[in-house]
Amino acid sequence: QAQPVLTIEPGEGYIHAASWSPVKATVLAATTQSGHLLIYDLKEGRSLPIHNIHASNNKEPVYACQFNPQQ
């Protein structure tokens, strides 16, 4: 396909890490330069996160994210 199906621009700085949910194919998480953890559900059909969580103190970058496969 020549064009992307969906483009996500979080507006929270650079994306440092992203991870797909191991149990729900439409859910992904991304961490940002400004210390946020963003959760998207592509089933919702929009490019805004369904959750925006402050994941670090002092707005420091978060460099990794991973879903817990046991919970």
Buried (B, 14 or more C-beta within 10 A) or exposed (E): EEEEEEEBEBEBBEBBBEBEBEEEEEBBBBBBBBBBBBBBBBEEEEEEBEEBEEBBEEBEBBEEBEBEEEE
